[in-house]
């Protein structure tokens, strides 16, 4: 398994991975998003197929880890943790002052993973209502 910062990651690869994981997203949404991320990290199998991704978006002051996704056939093998660590290490090396993330409560093991990697819940984060409506419709 090759896990690395991957500027060559394509929107098509992300859409296929997310579909395999049960989420449907528009290709054009990913074409714009990948260009705007600080880094894109992928896990590729021996044939070069993308089986996991994690992104860091934001700026030098505040960045958010987003879209940690591992193909269902490759879960429970430590790939998500490895992806997560590459992104977190990059952020620390680049002296990102505030590193944050959100997770889907439908996947409670993610909270355990993130806490085991040094994240903690805070009580002062907020989301705009339009974001919450969008999240609840996915």
N, CA and C of each residue as an Amber inpcrd file, in Angstrom:
protein
   414
   0.8480000  -1.1750000   0.0000000   0.0000000   0.0000000   0.0000000
   0.8930000   1.2380000   0.0000000   0.6320000   2.1340000  -0.9220000
   1.4100000   3.3730000  -1.0010000   0.5430000   4.5260000  -0.5020000
   1.0020000   5.1920000   0.5610000   0.2980000   6.3350000   1.1240000
   1.2190000   7.5270000   1.0020000   0.7230000   8.5750000   0.3150000
   1.5980000   9.7200000   0.0750000   0.7910000  10.9640000  -0.2430000
   1.4460000  12.1100000  -0.1160000   0.8820000  13.3600000  -0.6080000
   0.7940000  13.1960000  -2.1220000  -0.3830000  13.4810000  -2.6780000
  -0.6560000  13.0920000  -4.0570000  -1.3070000  14.2160000  -4.8550000
  -0.4990000  15.1370000  -5.4130000  -1.0780000  16.2100000  -6.2170000
  -1.7120000  15.7050000  -7.5080000  -1.4080000  14.4740000  -7.9250000
  -1.9740000  13.9190000  -9.1540000  -3.3460000  13.2760000  -8.9520000
  -3.8260000  13.2210000  -7.7180000  -5.1410000  12.6520000  -7.4250000
  -6.2070000  13.3690000  -8.2460000  -7.0750000  12.6030000  -8.8920000
  -8.0920000  13.2180000  -9.7480000  -9.4640000  13.2100000  -9.0760000
 -10.2860000  14.1250000  -9.5280000 -11.6540000  14.2060000  -9.0230000
 -12.4120000  12.9220000  -9.3270000 -12.1690000  12.3430000 -10.4720000
 -12.8260000  11.0950000 -10.8540000 -12.5000000   9.9770000  -9.8570000
 -11.2390000   9.9020000  -9.4380000 -10.8380000   8.8790000  -8.4670000
 -11.5480000   9.0810000  -7.1320000 -11.6780000  10.3310000  -6.7190000
 -12.3570000  10.6230000  -5.4480000 -13.8290000  10.2520000  -5.5400000
 -14.4770000  10.6170000  -6.6370000 -15.9010000  10.3100000  -6.8040000
 -16.1200000   8.7930000  -6.7740000 -15.2740000   8.0270000  -7.4570000
 -15.4240000   6.5690000  -7.4690000 -15.2500000   5.9830000  -6.0660000
 -14.2680000   6.4790000  -5.3250000 -14.0520000   6.0040000  -3.9560000
 -15.2530000   6.3280000  -3.0770000 -15.7490000   7.5540000  -3.1700000
 -16.8810000   7.9490000  -2.3380000 -18.1390000   7.1570000  -2.7010000
 -18.3390000   6.8830000  -3.9700000 -19.4910000   6.0660000  -4.3840000
 -19.3840000   4.6600000  -3.8020000 -18.1830000   4.0780000  -3.8410000
 -17.9670000   2.7450000  -3.2690000 -18.2200000   2.7440000  -1.7690000
 -18.0600000   3.9080000  -1.1430000 -18.2620000   4.0440000   0.2960000
 -19.6850000   4.4800000   0.6460000 -20.5430000   4.6090000  -0.3770000
 -21.9440000   4.9080000  -0.1250000 -22.3300000   6.3700000  -0.1840000
 -21.4260000   7.2420000  -0.6370000 -21.7340000   8.6700000  -0.7400000
 -21.7220000   9.0740000  -2.1990000 -22.6820000   9.8690000  -2.5880000
 -22.7590000  10.3240000  -3.9730000 -22.4220000  11.8050000  -4.0250000
 -21.4110000  12.1630000  -4.7990000 -20.9990000  13.5570000  -4.9260000
 -20.7610000  13.8990000  -6.3900000 -20.9570000  15.1330000  -6.6930000
 -20.8130000  15.6620000  -8.0420000 -19.3340000  15.7830000  -8.4210000
 -18.9980000  15.3480000  -9.6400000 -17.6280000  15.4170000 -10.1270000
 -17.1120000  16.8510000 -10.1560000 -17.9340000  17.7890000 -10.5870000
 -17.4820000  19.1810000 -10.6780000 -17.1400000  19.7560000  -9.3010000
 -17.8550000  19.3080000  -8.2800000 -17.5540000  19.7420000  -6.9050000
 -16.1290000  19.3380000  -6.5320000 -15.7290000  18.1300000  -6.9000000
 -14.3980000  17.6370000  -6.5640000 -13.3180000  18.2390000  -7.4440000
 -13.6510000  18.5620000  -8.6870000 -12.6650000  19.1940000  -9.5580000
 -12.2060000  20.5170000  -8.9600000 -13.1300000  21.2820000  -8.4030000
 -12.7740000  22.5550000  -7.7640000 -12.0930000  22.3270000  -6.4160000
 -12.6080000  21.4080000  -5.6250000 -12.0910000  21.1890000  -4.2700000
 -10.6380000  20.7420000  -4.2580000 -10.2850000  19.8010000  -5.1170000
  -8.9200000  19.2790000  -5.1100000  -7.8920000  20.3680000  -5.4010000
  -8.2420000  21.3060000  -6.2420000  -7.3260000  22.3940000  -6.5800000
  -7.1430000  23.3640000  -5.4120000  -8.1100000  23.4260000  -4.5160000
  -8.0850000  24.3980000  -3.4260000  -7.4900000  23.8420000  -2.1340000
  -7.3060000  22.5460000  -2.0370000  -6.7660000  21.9530000  -0.8220000
  -5.3060000  22.3260000  -0.6420000  -4.8720000  22.3920000   0.6090000
  -3.4500000  22.5720000   0.8810000  -2.6680000  21.3340000   0.4470000
  -3.1840000  20.1570000   0.8100000  -2.5980000  18.8960000   0.3340000
  -3.7030000  17.8730000   0.1320000  -3.4380000  16.9520000  -0.7870000
  -4.2770000  15.7850000  -1.0270000  -3.4140000  14.5700000  -0.7260000
  -3.9200000  13.6720000   0.0910000  -3.1800000  12.4650000   0.4330000
  -4.0040000  11.2690000  -0.0240000  -3.3320000  10.3080000  -0.6470000
  -4.0430000   9.1200000  -1.1050000  -3.3500000   7.8560000  -0.6240000
  -4.1470000   6.8030000  -0.5680000  -3.6440000   5.4450000  -0.3890000
  -3.9860000   4.7150000  -1.6810000  -2.9940000   4.1050000  -2.2780000
  -3.2070000   3.3620000  -3.5260000  -2.7710000   1.9150000  -3.3380000
  -3.5560000   1.0130000  -3.9210000  -3.1940000  -0.3970000  -3.8410000
  -2.0620000  -0.7110000  -4.8350000  -1.7110000  -1.9770000  -4.9350000
  -0.5820000  -2.3840000  -5.7700000  -0.8030000  -2.0680000  -7.2520000
  -2.0570000  -1.9700000  -7.6800000  -2.3670000  -1.6460000  -9.0700000
  -2.5040000  -0.1340000  -9.3020000  -2.3320000   0.6640000  -8.2510000
  -2.4300000   2.1070000  -8.3690000  -3.8230000   2.6650000  -8.1750000
  -4.7820000   1.8090000  -7.8270000  -6.1540000   2.2620000  -7.6000000
  -6.2580000   2.9690000  -6.2460000  -6.9700000   4.0930000  -6.2200000
  -7.1530000   4.8430000  -4.9820000  -8.1130000   4.0840000  -4.0750000
  -7.6460000   3.7790000  -2.8630000  -8.4770000   3.0690000  -1.8840000
  -8.6930000   3.8940000  -0.6160000  -8.0980000   5.0840000  -0.5640000
  -8.2900000   5.9610000   0.5860000  -7.7980000   7.3560000   0.2760000
  -8.4380000   8.3500000   0.9160000  -8.0410000   9.7480000   0.7450000
  -8.2330000  10.5100000   2.0430000  -7.4970000  11.5890000   2.1650000
  -7.6780000  12.5610000   3.2340000  -7.1310000  13.8830000   2.7230000
  -7.7880000  14.9780000   3.0750000  -7.4130000  16.2890000   2.5630000
  -7.2010000  17.2720000   3.7030000  -6.4200000  18.2950000   3.4140000
  -6.2410000  19.4160000   4.3290000  -6.5720000  20.6710000   3.5420000
  -7.5400000  21.4280000   4.0370000  -7.8970000  22.6770000   3.3600000
  -7.7850000  23.8140000   4.3620000  -7.5960000  25.0080000   3.8600000
  -7.4770000  26.1730000   4.7260000  -6.3090000  27.0460000   4.3150000
  -5.6040000  27.5370000   5.3370000  -4.4790000  28.4280000   5.0870000
  -3.4260000  28.2270000   6.1690000  -2.4120000  29.0490000   6.1690000
  -1.3000000  28.9080000   7.1090000  -1.7370000  29.0590000   8.5650000
  -2.8080000  29.7600000   8.8030000  -3.2530000  30.0090000  10.1680000
  -4.2210000  28.9390000  10.6700000  -5.1970000  28.5710000   9.8390000
  -6.2320000  27.6400000  10.2660000  -6.5310000  26.6690000   9.1420000
  -6.3660000  25.3870000   9.3990000  -6.6380000  24.3610000   8.4010000
  -7.5390000  23.2940000   8.9990000  -8.3070000  22.6800000   8.1260000
  -9.2220000  21.6230000   8.5540000  -8.9210000  20.3510000   7.7810000
  -8.8390000  19.2460000   8.5060000  -8.7100000  17.9320000   7.8780000
 -10.1020000  17.5340000   7.4200000 -10.1980000  17.1170000   6.1490000
 -11.5190000  16.8020000   5.6110000 -11.5030000  15.4890000   4.8440000
 -12.6560000  14.8960000   4.7770000 -12.9250000  13.7650000   3.8920000
 -11.9550000  12.6030000   4.0290000 -11.7910000  12.1160000   5.2340000
 -11.0430000  10.8820000   5.4220000 -11.9660000   9.7430000   4.9950000
 -11.6160000   9.0910000   3.8860000 -12.4490000   8.0200000   3.3290000
 -11.5550000   6.8500000   2.9540000 -11.9550000   5.6540000   3.3670000
 -11.2580000   4.4260000   2.9800000 -12.2900000   3.4920000   2.3510000
 -11.9300000   2.9040000   1.2300000 -12.8090000   1.9640000   0.5400000
 -13.2280000   0.8620000   1.5150000 -14.4970000   0.4460000   1.4820000
 -14.9720000  -0.5850000   2.4270000 -14.1390000  -1.8630000   2.4330000
 -13.5980000  -2.2720000   1.2900000 -12.7980000  -3.4960000   1.2300000
 -11.4390000  -3.3650000   1.9110000 -11.0400000  -2.1410000   2.2410000
  -9.7090000  -1.9030000   2.8040000  -9.7540000  -1.3680000   4.2370000
 -10.9330000  -1.3240000   4.8100000 -11.0580000  -0.7940000   6.1700000
 -10.5140000  -1.7860000   7.1960000 -10.2500000  -1.2750000   8.3870000
  -9.7280000  -2.0720000   9.5020000  -8.3200000  -2.6000000   9.2320000
  -7.5610000  -1.8730000   8.4100000  -6.1840000  -2.2610000   8.1080000
  -5.1960000  -1.1530000   8.4780000  -5.6810000  -0.0950000   9.1360000
  -4.8120000   1.0000000   9.5530000  -4.5790000   2.0570000   8.4840000
  -5.2360000   1.9420000   7.3480000  -5.0230000   2.8860000   6.2560000
  -5.5180000   4.2770000   6.6320000  -6.6870000   4.3570000   7.2390000
  -7.2250000   5.6530000   7.6540000  -6.2910000   6.3670000   8.6180000
  -5.7790000   5.6450000   9.5720000  -4.8400000   6.2320000  10.5380000
  -3.5700000   6.7210000   9.8380000  -3.0730000   5.9530000   8.8890000
  -1.8710000   6.3660000   8.1620000  -2.1310000   7.6280000   7.3460000
  -3.2720000   7.6860000   6.6510000  -3.6350000   8.8830000   5.8950000
  -3.7040000  10.0830000   6.8300000  -4.3940000   9.8920000   7.9410000
  -4.5730000  10.9310000   8.9400000  -3.2280000  11.4490000   9.4370000
  -2.3230000  10.5480000   9.7160000  -1.0090000  10.9440000  10.2430000
  -0.1850000  11.7210000   9.2290000  -0.2680000  11.3730000   7.9520000
   0.4600000  12.1260000   6.9340000  -0.0460000  13.5670000   6.8980000
  -1.3650000  13.7260000   6.9250000  -1.9450000  15.0750000   6.8860000
  -1.5730000  15.8530000   8.1430000  -1.7220000  15.2390000   9.3170000
  -1.4100000  15.9290000  10.5770000   0.0690000  16.2980000  10.6430000
   0.9400000  15.4080000  10.2150000   2.3830000  15.7000000  10.2250000
   2.7130000  16.8740000   9.3110000   2.1010000  16.8920000   8.1430000
   2.3310000  17.9940000   7.2070000   1.9060000  19.3140000   7.8420000
   0.7360000  19.3160000   8.4820000   0.2380000  20.5410000   9.1200000
   1.1810000  21.0060000  10.2280000   1.6770000  20.0920000  11.0320000
   2.6080000  20.4570000  12.1050000   3.9350000  20.9590000  11.5320000
   4.4420000  20.2910000  10.5120000   5.6990000  20.7130000   9.8820000
   5.5830000  22.1110000   9.2760000   4.3960000  22.4410000   8.7920000
   4.1700000  23.7450000   8.1660000   3.6090000  24.7710000   9.1520000
   3.6570000  24.4200000  10.4280000   3.3030000  25.3350000  11.5230000
   1.9000000  25.9360000  11.3910000   0.9410000  25.0740000  10.9990000
  -0.4570000  25.4960000  10.9840000  -0.8540000  25.7590000  12.4360000
  -1.3590000  26.9400000  12.7180000  -1.6400000  27.3280000  14.0950000
  -2.8650000  26.6050000  14.6660000  -3.9330000  26.5370000  13.8950000
  -5.1600000  25.8870000  14.3560000  -5.5150000  24.7610000  13.3970000
  -5.5090000  23.5410000  13.8900000  -5.8400000  22.3680000  13.0890000
  -7.1320000  21.7820000  13.6240000  -8.1300000  21.6670000  12.7620000
  -9.4470000  21.2010000  13.2110000  -9.9870000  20.1300000  12.2790000
 -11.0900000  19.5490000  12.6890000 -11.8140000  18.5880000  11.8640000
 -13.2220000  18.4280000  12.4110000 -14.0800000  17.8820000  11.5890000
 -15.4040000  17.4470000  12.0320000 -15.5320000  15.9850000  11.6220000
 -16.4450000  15.2860000  12.2500000 -16.6590000  13.8840000  11.8950000
 -18.1490000  13.5880000  11.9220000 -18.5300000  12.5660000  11.2280000
 -19.9220000  12.1440000  11.1410000 -20.2350000  11.2630000  12.3460000
 -21.2260000  11.6570000  13.1240000 -21.5700000  10.8930000  14.3270000
 -22.1280000   9.5080000  14.0060000 -22.4510000   9.2590000  12.7400000
 -22.8690000   7.9190000  12.3390000 -21.7040000   6.9300000  12.3550000
 -20.4920000   7.4640000  12.4880000 -19.2790000   6.6470000  12.5320000
 -18.5180000   6.9750000  13.8180000 -19.0280000   6.5090000  14.9740000
 -18.4380000   6.9110000  16.2600000 -16.9850000   6.4910000  16.4400000
 -16.5340000   5.4620000  15.7450000 -15.1290000   5.0530000  15.8620000
 -14.1860000   6.1370000  15.3590000 -14.6860000   7.0300000  14.4960000
 -13.8280000   8.1260000  14.0350000 -13.4470000   9.0430000  15.1880000
 -14.3970000   9.3000000  16.0830000 -14.0860000  10.1430000  17.2440000
 -12.9560000   9.5020000  18.0530000 -13.0320000   8.1960000  18.2580000
 -11.9800000   7.4890000  18.9990000 -10.6370000   7.6020000  18.2830000
 -10.6500000   7.4390000  16.9660000  -9.4140000   7.5710000  16.1870000
  -8.8240000   8.9600000  16.3640000  -9.6340000   9.9790000  16.1740000
  -9.1320000  11.3530000  16.2420000  -8.6280000  11.6930000  17.6440000
  -9.3420000  11.2440000  18.6590000  -8.8770000  11.5030000  20.0300000
  -7.5570000  10.7850000  20.2970000  -7.4090000   9.5880000  19.7740000
  -6.1620000   8.8440000  20.0030000  -4.9820000   9.5040000  19.2860000
  -5.2680000  10.3840000  18.3300000  -4.2290000  11.0810000  17.5910000
  -4.0470000  12.5240000  18.0780000  -4.6200000  12.8550000  19.2450000
  -4.3400000  14.1490000  19.8490000  -5.4090000  15.2150000  19.6950000
  -6.5350000  14.9050000  19.0720000  -7.6260000  15.8780000  18.9570000
  -8.5400000  15.7650000  20.1600000  -9.1800000  16.8740000  20.4910000
 -10.1720000  16.8350000  21.5710000 -11.3760000  17.6820000  21.1720000
 -12.5290000  17.3090000  21.7010000 -13.7580000  18.0460000  21.4140000
 -13.7180000  19.4050000  22.1000000 -14.3450000  20.3790000  21.4380000
 -14.4370000  21.7240000  22.0090000 -15.9010000  22.1380000  22.0290000
 -16.2130000  23.1170000  22.8280000 -17.6150000  23.5140000  22.9590000
 -17.9210000  24.8630000  22.3340000 -17.0310000  25.3920000  21.5190000
 -17.2810000  26.7160000  20.9640000 -17.2800000  26.7410000  19.4320000
 -17.4060000  25.5910000  18.8040000 -17.4750000  25.5560000  17.3440000
 -18.9270000  25.7370000  16.9050000 -19.1010000  26.3500000  15.7550000
 -20.4330000  26.5640000  15.2080000 -20.4190000  26.3130000  13.7060000
 -21.5580000  25.9270000  13.1650000 -21.7510000  25.7820000  11.7310000
 -22.9170000  26.6630000  11.3250000 -22.8710000  27.2440000  10.1480000
 -23.9910000  28.0240000   9.6280000 -25.1530000  27.0720000   9.3430000
 -26.3740000  27.5330000   9.5380000 -27.5430000  26.6630000   9.3700000
 -27.6230000  26.0660000   7.9700000 -27.1980000  26.7920000   6.9430000
 -27.2350000  26.2260000   5.5900000 -26.2910000  25.0300000   5.4820000
 -25.1980000  25.0570000   6.2240000 -24.2770000  23.9170000   6.2340000
 -24.8970000  22.7130000   6.9210000 -25.6080000  22.9660000   7.9870000
 -26.2640000  21.8800000   8.7130000 -27.3480000  21.2580000   7.8530000
 -28.1190000  22.1020000   7.1340000 -29.1480000  21.5740000   6.2380000
 -28.5220000  20.7040000   5.1660000 -27.4120000  21.1450000   4.6070000
 -26.7190000  20.3890000   3.5670000 -26.2130000  19.0860000   4.1290000
 -25.6380000  19.1010000   5.3340000 -25.0950000  17.8990000   5.9550000
 -26.2020000  16.8790000   6.2150000 -27.3490000  17.3320000   6.6700000
 -28.4400000  16.4260000   6.9850000 -29.0800000  15.8200000   5.7460000
 -28.8500000  16.4280000   4.5740000 -29.4230000  15.8990000   3.3370000
 -28.4900000  14.9320000   2.6170000 -27.2920000  14.7090000   3.1300000
 -26.3390000  13.7930000   2.4630000 -26.5580000  12.3700000   2.8760000
